């Protein structure tokens, strides 16, 4: 049995690993979860009943200096923890793991689905010292791409694949009726280092979207940033573990969050993202241009945003159309949780197998 250390730095990472964690624990592996303070991450772990250690309870400032200071603190604290507890492998979407693994000679499996060009600082700091990089096939890891193990799927299918998730109307009904059409709007903070200079949904754009949407159904806003007073009445107050059930029955998703745009696409919910990452991220490009499950619009094109929303709202049998597109996408992809469970617990043999026979992954459909 192995001692596995997972570092989670974002709510999306909790969802990515949660089913694999259950698998590893069931098989008798010891799983250690370290986290930092980020949005609803701690709430998710508590709601799921998972033990964890918060190594940066104080959080960090959003300035560039604050980000580096926070990273330095986390690295030292993970390093000290690993010296005492000696895990067999480190995994996560993490710069800190790579530093610690290099210093202590512990294997590091880095899991990421952002192209290196989109997160250049992250790539430069984490990829050189990672022993293996797990990427979706459409994700480009830049000059480290030859080091990457490519799989035919998306991270979000680790928890939204039909093998692991079935939308439940009764969960939504705890909060509001599914019979009435509703829309989810997501405001991200856009304050990570790779978000520098990127713009998303401004207050005037949000007001215009609400004016369009309210003619067709109810509106619920999920926000990482502080909401302006005029939007408070739309705030989505839920158990964070229920968000994917609520998203699954939404008529439309709109936001400036990459993660939730992909999640909506995984569920076959029409997904419109409005920020300056449009046309820059491989995963979202494939979902848009191969499977027609999402639409990316730059912040300089608000009129295109409004027209796209109007067109979708007036599309006949919209849900059925997108569910058919979803099924086409799922037919092409593997079950990421099954693949990840196997890869980590059998590392480094799993790395050798994937190098010699990449099609081995199709055992995990």
ABEGO torsion letter per residue (X at the ends): XBBBBBBBABAAAAAAAAAAAAAAAAAGBBBBBBBBBBEAAAAAAAAAGBBBBBABAAEBBABAAAAAAAAAAAAAAAAAAAAAAGBABBBEBBAAAAAAAAAAGBBBBBBBABBAAABAAAAAAAAAABABBBBBAABBAEAAAAABBBBBBBAAAAAABAAABBBBAAAAAAABBAABBBBBBBBBAGABAAABGBBBBBAAAAAAAAAAAAAAEBBBBBBABBBBAAAAAABBBBBAAAAAAAAAABABBBBABAAAAAAAAAAGBBBBBBBAABGABAAAAAAAAAAGABBBBBAABAAAAAAAAAAAAABBGAAAAAAAAAAAAAAABBBAAAAAAAAAAAOAAAAAAAAABAAAAAABX
